[in-house]
Amino acid sequence: MSTLTSRAQSQVESLARQTGFSIDAVESMLHAVNRGNGRMAQFDHPEFKGAGQWMQGGMLMVSEPSDRALERRIDRLCEALAEWVAEEPAATARDETFQRQSQSSNGRTRVQDSRDLDPFAAIERLADLHAKGILGDDEFAAKKAELLARI
């Protein structure tokens, strides 16, 4: 697994407490959701009782389909991670500056730094993550102040 930033590690630990999965299981799922660009995940971890697939919008297949409680926990974890990956696409990167890449019509790759994003929309997304407990009070306040300073 790749090294997580300290902020990402804190997020993983928080989600582990909230969902009852181990830190290793949450980190494993984070990488799976990140590989699926926050919209899908193919995963395989003992705590998830083996291999499975998740897709945003309600599709979940697990090796143990009779365990509905486990399915609900996995789905909640994936939804929370998908929101986080959408907010911070490079959540597993070592660098604290997050970037997005997109393919332009001429075939060149364009990198968009998170500083180019609408600060008001970013604050709204941060507030959602804060309300869900994914971001702590200090993290939310620091990032909000940083975004407001850009205006």
N, CA and C atoms as a LAMMPS dump frame, in Angstrom:
ITEM: TIMESTEP
0
ITEM: NUMBER OF ATOMS
453
ITEM: BOX BOUNDS ff ff ff
-5.0000000000000000e+02 5.0000000000000000e+02
-5.0000000000000000e+02 5.0000000000000000e+02
-5.0000000000000000e+02 5.0000000000000000e+02
ITEM: ATOMS id mol type element x y z
1 1 1 N 0.839 -1.183 0
2 1 2 C 0 0 0
3 1 3 C 0.884 1.246 0
4 2 1 N 0.391 2.298 -0.61
5 2 2 C 1.155 3.536 -0.633
6 2 3 C 1.036 4.243 0.705
7 3 1 N 1.976 5.134 0.938
8 3 2 C 1.979 5.882 2.182
9 3 3 C 0.906 6.96 2.149
10 4 1 N 0.176 7.103 3.237
11 4 2 C -0.858 8.124 3.338
12 4 3 C -0.28 9.38 3.981
13 5 1 N -0.858 10.507 3.635
14 5 2 C -0.501 11.74 4.32
15 5 3 C -0.984 11.628 5.764
16 6 1 N -0.485 12.486 6.639
17 6 2 C -0.934 12.427 8.036
18 6 3 C -2.419 12.737 8.138
19 7 1 N -2.896 13.655 7.319
20 7 2 C -4.325 13.985 7.324
21 7 3 C -5.15 12.799 6.835
22 8 1 N -4.667 12.122 5.797
23 8 2 C -5.378 10.959 5.28
24 8 3 C -5.38 9.831 6.316
25 9 1 N -4.266 9.647 7.004
26 9 2 C -4.201 8.615 8.038
27 9 3 C -5.207 8.903 9.143
28 10 1 N -5.341 10.177 9.505
29 10 2 C -6.31 10.579 10.517
30 10 3 C -7.735 10.274 10.054
31 11 1 N -8.013 10.535 8.788
32 11 2 C -9.335 10.253 8.216
33 11 3 C -9.621 8.75 8.26
34 12 1 N -8.63 7.949 7.898
35 12 2 C -8.792 6.5 7.895
36 12 3 C -9.091 6.012 9.315
37 13 1 N -8.351 6.522 10.291
38 13 2 C -8.57 6.12 11.682
39 13 3 C -9.981 6.505 12.143
40 14 1 N -10.44 7.688 11.752
41 14 2 C -11.781 8.131 12.121
42 14 3 C -12.846 7.22 11.513
43 15 1 N -12.697 6.896 10.235
44 15 2 C -13.662 6.005 9.58
45 15 3 C -13.62 4.598 10.175
46 16 1 N -12.447 4.155 10.587
47 16 2 C -12.34 2.843 11.221
48 16 3 C -13.154 2.818 12.514
49 17 1 N -13.04 3.882 13.302
50 17 2 C -13.821 3.957 14.545
51 17 3 C -15.316 3.996 14.242
52 18 1 N -15.707 4.758 13.239
53 18 2 C -17.128 4.919 12.913
54 18 3 C -17.759 3.639 12.369
55 19 1 N -17.014 2.878 11.588
56 19 2 C -17.581 1.711 10.909
57 19 3 C -17.319 0.39 11.613
58 20 1 N -16.356 0.391 12.536
59 20 2 C -16.015 -0.844 13.231
60 20 3 C -15.062 -1.744 12.461
61 21 1 N -14.544 -1.276 11.326
62 21 2 C -13.525 -2.026 10.6
63 21 3 C -12.151 -1.617 11.106
64 22 1 N -11.148 -2.433 10.862
65 22 2 C -9.785 -2.098 11.266
66 22 3 C -9.226 -0.999 10.364
67 23 1 N -8.175 -0.368 10.833
68 23 2 C -7.497 0.656 10.032
69 23 3 C -7.005 0.04 8.723
70 24 1 N -6.47 -1.173 8.794
71 24 2 C -5.976 -1.848 7.591
72 24 3 C -7.102 -2.067 6.575
73 25 1 N -8.272 -2.476 7.055
74 25 2 C -9.403 -2.713 6.151
75 25 3 C -9.874 -1.415 5.505
76 26 1 N -9.948 -0.339 6.292
77 26 2 C -10.391 0.949 5.75
78 26 3 C -9.375 1.471 4.742
79 27 1 N -8.085 1.343 5.06
80 27 2 C -7.059 1.801 4.119
81 27 3 C -7.111 0.987 2.829
82 28 1 N -7.331 -0.304 2.957
83 28 2 C -7.456 -1.159 1.781
84 28 3 C -8.63 -0.707 0.903
85 29 1 N -9.77 -0.412 1.544
86 29 2 C -10.935 0.039 0.79
87 29 3 C -10.705 1.424 0.196
88 30 1 N -9.991 2.291 0.922
89 30 2 C -9.67 3.614 0.383
90 30 3 C -8.923 3.489 -0.93
91 31 1 N -7.939 2.608 -0.959
92 31 2 C -7.175 2.428 -2.201
93 31 3 C -8.056 1.87 -3.316
94 32 1 N -8.965 0.963 -2.981
95 32 2 C -9.87 0.4 -3.987
96 32 3 C -10.808 1.47 -4.535
97 33 1 N -11.376 2.283 -3.651
98 33 2 C -12.283 3.36 -4.088
99 33 3 C -11.508 4.409 -4.882
100 34 1 N -10.291 4.698 -4.445
101 34 2 C -9.455 5.675 -5.156
102 34 3 C -9.139 5.18 -6.566
103 35 1 N -8.813 3.89 -6.703
104 35 2 C -8.54 3.327 -8.039
105 35 3 C -9.767 3.41 -8.932
106 36 1 N -10.951 3.342 -8.335
107 36 2 C -12.205 3.433 -9.09
108 36 3 C -12.699 4.861 -9.233
109 37 1 N -11.822 5.834 -8.982
110 37 2 C -12.151 7.256 -9.114
111 37 3 C -13.359 7.676 -8.276
112 38 1 N -13.542 7.019 -7.14
113 38 2 C -14.609 7.394 -6.237
114 38 3 C -15.991 6.923 -6.667
115 39 1 N -16.077 6.176 -7.757
116 39 2 C -17.375 5.723 -8.253
117 39 3 C -17.58 4.216 -8.138
118 40 1 N -16.477 3.484 -7.965
119 40 2 C -16.573 2.033 -7.877
120 40 3 C -15.349 1.492 -7.154
121 41 1 N -15.43 0.258 -6.724
122 41 2 C -14.303 -0.383 -6.056
123 41 3 C -14.381 -1.888 -6.226
124 42 1 N -13.237 -2.484 -6.477
125 42 2 C -13.096 -3.938 -6.422
126 42 3 C -12.175 -4.194 -5.242
127 43 1 N -12.633 -4.976 -4.287
128 43 2 C -11.884 -5.134 -3.052
129 43 3 C -11.777 -6.6 -2.663
130 44 1 N -10.802 -6.868 -1.814
131 44 2 C -10.609 -8.203 -1.28
132 44 3 C -9.865 -8.057 0.042
133 45 1 N -10.565 -8.252 1.125
134 45 2 C -9.976 -8.137 2.459
135 45 3 C -10.716 -9.105 3.377
136 46 1 N -9.995 -9.759 4.295
137 46 2 C -10.646 -10.72 5.193
138 46 3 C -11.817 -10.134 5.992
139 47 1 N -11.721 -8.869 6.408
140 47 2 C -12.819 -8.274 7.18
141 47 3 C -14.082 -8.062 6.351
142 48 1 N -13.92 -8.013 5.031
143 48 2 C -15.074 -7.898 4.141
144 48 3 C -15.52 -9.282 3.679
145 49 1 N -14.955 -10.308 4.312
146 49 2 C -15.221 -11.723 4.022
147 49 3 C -14.896 -12.074 2.581
148 50 1 N -13.777 -11.532 2.107
149 50 2 C -13.293 -11.885 0.782
150 50 3 C -13.501 -10.785 -0.237
151 51 1 N -13.552 -11.211 -1.479
152 51 2 C -13.633 -10.287 -2.602
153 51 3 C -15.049 -9.766 -2.801
154 52 1 N -15.114 -8.576 -3.392
155 52 2 C -16.409 -7.997 -3.702
156 52 3 C -16.264 -6.787 -4.597
157 53 1 N -17.396 -6.238 -4.974
158 53 2 C -17.439 -5.043 -5.817
159 53 3 C -18.487 -4.092 -5.279
160 54 1 N -18.181 -2.806 -5.382
161 54 2 C -19.121 -1.765 -4.977
162 54 3 C -19.182 -0.739 -6.101
163 55 1 N -20.379 -0.227 -6.361
164 55 2 C -20.546 0.84 -7.334
165 55 3 C -21.496 1.873 -6.747
166 56 1 N -21.131 3.138 -6.907
167 56 2 C -21.955 4.217 -6.39
168 56 3 C -23.362 4.108 -6.971
169 57 1 N -24.347 4.344 -6.147
170 57 2 C -25.73 4.255 -6.597
171 57 3 C -26.434 3.017 -6.072
172 58 1 N -25.715 2.185 -5.317
173 58 2 C -26.404 1.096 -4.656
174 58 3 C -26.016 -0.31 -5.045
175 59 1 N -25.065 -0.517 -5.946
176 59 2 C -24.686 -1.868 -6.332
177 59 3 C -23.554 -2.347 -5.422
178 60 1 N -23.775 -3.484 -4.764
179 60 2 C -22.761 -4.086 -3.911
180 60 3 C -22.851 -5.588 -4.035
181 61 1 N -21.725 -6.214 -4.33
182 61 2 C -21.649 -7.673 -4.378
183 61 3 C -20.541 -8.101 -3.431
184 62 1 N -20.866 -8.984 -2.517
185 62 2 C -19.883 -9.504 -1.572
186 62 3 C -19.891 -11.023 -1.616
187 63 1 N -18.828 -11.622 -1.107
188 63 2 C -18.714 -13.084 -1.116
189 63 3 C -19.732 -13.744 -0.203
190 64 1 N -20.175 -13.026 0.816
191 64 2 C -21.116 -13.532 1.816
192 64 3 C -22.433 -12.768 1.693
193 65 1 N -23.244 -13.032 0.647
194 65 2 C -24.451 -12.227 0.414
195 65 3 C -25.522 -12.346 1.489
196 66 1 N -25.439 -13.339 2.361
197 66 2 C -26.465 -13.49 3.395
198 66 3 C -26.205 -12.593 4.611
199 67 1 N -25.037 -11.952 4.663
200 67 2 C -24.693 -11.104 5.807
201 67 3 C -25.076 -9.651 5.49
202 68 1 N -26.338 -9.322 5.701
203 68 2 C -26.865 -7.988 5.371
204 68 3 C -26.218 -6.891 6.214
205 69 1 N -25.927 -7.164 7.468
206 69 2 C -25.291 -6.159 8.335
207 69 3 C -23.909 -5.79 7.794
208 70 1 N -23.157 -6.794 7.355
209 70 2 C -21.84 -6.532 6.772
210 70 3 C -21.983 -5.722 5.489
211 71 1 N -22.95 -6.069 4.661
212 71 2 C -23.188 -5.318 3.42
213 71 3 C -23.459 -3.844 3.711
214 72 1 N -24.3 -3.57 4.711
215 72 2 C -24.611 -2.177 5.053
216 72 3 C -23.374 -1.435 5.54
217 73 1 N -22.536 -2.093 6.348
218 73 2 C -21.308 -1.459 6.841
219 73 3 C -20.353 -1.161 5.685
220 74 1 N -20.194 -2.112 4.781
221 74 2 C -19.309 -1.913 3.626
222 74 3 C -19.834 -0.776 2.761
223 75 1 N -21.135 -0.755 2.523
224 75 2 C -21.725 0.3 1.693
225 75 3 C -21.515 1.676 2.329
226 76 1 N -21.741 1.788 3.643
227 76 2 C -21.525 3.077 4.329
228 76 3 C -20.063 3.503 4.228
229 77 1 N -19.148 2.549 4.396
230 77 2 C -17.727 2.853 4.288
231 77 3 C -17.386 3.341 2.882
232 78 1 N -17.866 2.639 1.874
233 78 2 C -17.568 3.02 0.487
234 78 3 C -18.152 4.388 0.146
235 79 1 N -19.376 4.659 0.588
236 79 2 C -19.987 5.964 0.32
237 79 3 C -19.17 7.09 0.96
238 80 1 N -18.74 6.894 2.213
239 80 2 C -17.935 7.915 2.894
240 80 3 C -16.601 8.112 2.182
241 81 1 N -15.968 7.013 1.776
242 81 2 C -14.688 7.118 1.072
243 81 3 C -14.868 7.766 -0.298
244 82 1 N -15.963 7.465 -0.979
245 82 2 C -16.216 8.063 -2.298
246 82 3 C -16.358 9.576 -2.188
247 83 1 N -17.061 10.039 -1.157
248 83 2 C -17.191 11.489 -0.95
249 83 3 C -15.836 12.113 -0.691
250 84 1 N -15.039 11.439 0.102
251 84 2 C -13.715 11.948 0.435
252 84 3 C -12.813 11.984 -0.794
253 85 1 N -12.828 10.907 -1.581
254 85 2 C -12.009 10.853 -2.8
255 85 3 C -12.456 11.921 -3.793
256 86 1 N -13.762 12.196 -3.862
257 86 2 C -14.249 13.256 -4.753
258 86 3 C -13.729 14.614 -4.301
259 87 1 N -13.65 14.816 -2.994
260 87 2 C -13.149 16.078 -2.446
261 87 3 C -11.635 16.192 -2.606
262 88 1 N -10.941 15.093 -2.344
263 88 2 C -9.482 15.08 -2.378
264 88 3 C -9.032 13.884 -3.208
265 89 1 N -9.007 14.03 -4.537
266 89 2 C -8.768 12.902 -5.431
267 89 3 C -7.464 12.154 -5.193
268 90 1 N -6.46 12.812 -4.689
269 90 2 C -5.18 12.153 -4.465
270 90 3 C -4.991 11.856 -2.986
271 91 1 N -6.034 11.393 -2.332
272 91 2 C -6.007 11.188 -0.884
273 91 3 C -4.902 10.243 -0.44
274 92 1 N -4.459 9.363 -1.311
275 92 2 C -3.407 8.433 -0.923
276 92 3 C -2.022 8.957 -1.281
277 93 1 N -1.95 10.15 -1.842
278 93 2 C -0.657 10.708 -2.219
279 93 3 C 0.097 11.205 -0.999
280 94 1 N 1.398 11.307 -1.114
281 94 2 C 2.225 11.816 -0.021
282 94 3 C 2.177 13.323 0.054
283 95 1 N 1.97 13.971 -1.064
284 95 2 C 1.968 15.427 -1.125
285 95 3 C 0.643 15.958 -0.61
286 96 1 N 0.682 17.013 0.203
287 96 2 C -0.546 17.598 0.753
288 96 3 C -1.307 18.432 -0.289
289 97 1 N -0.692 18.778 -1.422
290 97 2 C -1.373 19.516 -2.477
291 97 3 C -2.022 18.504 -3.402
292 98 1 N -3.33 18.586 -3.546
293 98 2 C -4.049 17.628 -4.357
294 98 3 C -4.247 18.183 -5.755
295 99 1 N -4.092 17.294 -6.756
296 99 2 C -4.214 17.706 -8.137
297 99 3 C -5.151 16.766 -8.863
298 100 1 N -5.797 17.316 -9.892
299 100 2 C -6.636 16.513 -10.775
300 100 3 C -6.037 16.565 -12.165
301 101 1 N -6.155 15.472 -12.887
302 101 2 C -5.699 15.446 -14.268
303 101 3 C -6.896 15.229 -15.163
304 102 1 N -6.892 15.913 -16.29
305 102 2 C -7.955 15.681 -17.253
306 102 3 C -7.356 15.679 -18.651
307 103 1 N -7.99 14.962 -19.545
308 103 2 C -7.522 14.864 -20.915
309 103 3 C -8.22 15.939 -21.737
310 104 1 N -7.46 16.783 -22.402
311 104 2 C -8.058 17.818 -23.233
312 104 3 C -8.311 17.265 -24.63
313 105 1 N -9.006 18.04 -25.456
314 105 2 C -9.377 17.566 -26.781
315 105 3 C -8.165 17.358 -27.684
316 106 1 N -7.048 18.041 -27.397
317 106 2 C -5.868 17.867 -28.244
318 106 3 C -4.97 16.73 -27.754
319 107 1 N -5.424 15.97 -26.746
320 107 2 C -4.677 14.816 -26.275
321 107 3 C -3.677 15.123 -25.183
322 108 1 N -3.505 16.387 -24.842
323 108 2 C -2.56 16.729 -23.781
324 108 3 C -3.232 16.594 -22.422
325 109 1 N -2.433 16.234 -21.431
326 109 2 C -2.947 16.131 -20.075
327 109 3 C -2.782 17.477 -19.385
328 110 1 N -3.869 17.92 -18.761
329 110 2 C -3.862 19.187 -18.038
330 110 3 C -4.003 18.879 -16.562
331 111 1 N -3.155 19.485 -15.741
332 111 2 C -3.213 19.291 -14.309
333 111 3 C -3.897 20.502 -13.699
334 112 1 N -4.901 20.232 -12.854
335 112 2 C -5.612 21.312 -12.186
336 112 3 C -5.321 21.21 -10.702
337 113 1 N -4.697 22.216 -10.156
338 113 2 C -4.389 22.257 -8.732
339 113 3 C -5.663 22.565 -7.964
340 114 1 N -5.761 22.053 -6.743
341 114 2 C -6.947 22.287 -5.931
342 114 3 C -7.141 23.775 -5.658
343 115 1 N -6.094 24.597 -5.791
344 115 2 C -6.239 26.038 -5.574
345 115 3 C -7.085 26.692 -6.665
346 116 1 N -7.288 25.994 -7.804
347 116 2 C -8.092 26.533 -8.898
348 116 3 C -9.588 26.292 -8.705
349 117 1 N -9.97 25.501 -7.728
350 117 2 C -11.371 25.164 -7.518
351 117 3 C -12.126 26.31 -6.865
352 118 1 N -13.442 26.329 -7.037
353 118 2 C -14.298 27.336 -6.423
354 118 3 C -14.231 27.183 -4.904
355 119 1 N -13.74 28.193 -4.187
356 119 2 C -13.584 28.046 -2.73
357 119 3 C -14.912 27.866 -2.003
358 120 1 N -15.996 28.477 -2.492
359 120 2 C -17.288 28.328 -1.831
360 120 3 C -17.816 26.901 -1.959
361 121 1 N -17.671 26.32 -3.146
362 121 2 C -18.091 24.926 -3.35
363 121 3 C -17.239 23.988 -2.5
364 122 1 N -15.951 24.286 -2.418
365 122 2 C -15.059 23.458 -1.607
366 122 3 C -15.437 23.541 -0.127
367 123 1 N -15.794 24.723 0.341
368 123 2 C -16.202 24.885 1.744
369 123 3 C -17.482 24.103 2.012
370 124 1 N -18.413 24.115 1.072
371 124 2 C -19.649 23.34 1.236
372 124 3 C -19.355 21.845 1.328
373 125 1 N -18.448 21.359 0.473
374 125 2 C -18.085 19.942 0.522
375 125 3 C -17.39 19.612 1.844
376 126 1 N -16.523 20.525 2.286
377 126 2 C -15.847 20.322 3.57
378 126 3 C -16.851 20.283 4.719
379 127 1 N -17.848 21.16 4.666
380 127 2 C -18.873 21.192 5.715
381 127 3 C -19.634 19.867 5.756
382 128 1 N -19.916 19.285 4.593
383 128 2 C -20.584 17.985 4.542
384 128 3 C -19.717 16.903 5.197
385 129 1 N -18.416 16.918 4.873
386 129 2 C -17.503 15.94 5.458
387 129 3 C -17.384 16.147 6.971
388 130 1 N -17.387 17.399 7.408
389 130 2 C -17.325 17.72 8.832
390 130 3 C -18.583 17.224 9.537
391 131 1 N -19.745 17.47 8.931
392 131 2 C -21.01 17.04 9.526
393 131 3 C -21.085 15.516 9.654
394 132 1 N -20.44 14.808 8.742
395 132 2 C -20.448 13.342 8.779
396 132 3 C -19.363 12.775 9.681
397 133 1 N -18.543 13.661 10.243
398 133 2 C -17.494 13.212 11.15
399 133 3 C -16.224 12.77 10.465
400 134 1 N -16.13 12.938 9.151
401 134 2 C -14.93 12.549 8.427
402 134 3 C -13.814 13.548 8.694
403 135 1 N -14.171 14.831 8.815
404 135 2 C -13.217 15.879 9.182
405 135 3 C -13.467 16.287 10.62
406 136 1 N -12.393 16.453 11.376
407 136 2 C -12.511 16.947 12.738
408 136 3 C -12.703 18.452 12.748
409 137 1 N -13.009 19.012 13.915
410 137 2 C -13.23 20.452 14.046
411 137 3 C -12.009 21.258 13.622
412 138 1 N -10.826 20.86 14.095
413 138 2 C -9.605 21.595 13.771
414 138 3 C -9.275 21.528 12.283
415 139 1 N -9.436 20.32 11.695
416 139 2 C -9.16 20.163 10.265
417 139 3 C -10.113 21.02 9.438
418 140 1 N -11.387 20.992 9.79
419 140 2 C -12.376 21.783 9.063
420 140 3 C -12.065 23.276 9.168
421 141 1 N -11.789 23.751 10.382
422 141 2 C -11.512 25.178 10.587
423 141 3 C -10.267 25.62 9.822
424 142 1 N -9.224 24.797 9.847
425 142 2 C -7.974 25.156 9.157
426 142 3 C -8.177 25.24 7.647
427 143 1 N -8.85 24.228 7.079
428 143 2 C -9.06 24.216 5.626
429 143 3 C -10.005 25.336 5.199
430 144 1 N -11.04 25.592 6.004
431 144 2 C -11.977 26.67 5.693
432 144 3 C -11.247 28.01 5.689
433 145 1 N -10.387 28.232 6.684
434 145 2 C -9.617 29.482 6.746
435 145 3 C -8.703 29.615 5.533
436 146 1 N -8.089 28.506 5.136
437 146 2 C -7.219 28.528 3.96
438 146 3 C -8.007 28.894 2.704
439 147 1 N -9.196 28.313 2.55
440 147 2 C -10.016 28.6 1.377
441 147 3 C -10.529 30.041 1.395
442 148 1 N -10.933 30.528 2.546
443 148 2 C -11.425 31.918 2.645
444 148 3 C -10.301 32.914 2.37
445 149 1 N -9.079 32.56 2.699
446 149 2 C -7.955 33.443 2.437
447 149 3 C -7.691 33.627 0.94
448 150 1 N -8.16 32.701 0.137
449 150 2 C -7.966 32.785 -1.318
450 150 3 C -8.926 33.763 -1.991
451 151 1 N -9.989 34.155 -1.285
452 151 2 C -11.025 35.003 -1.895
453 151 3 C -10.536 36.431 -1.997
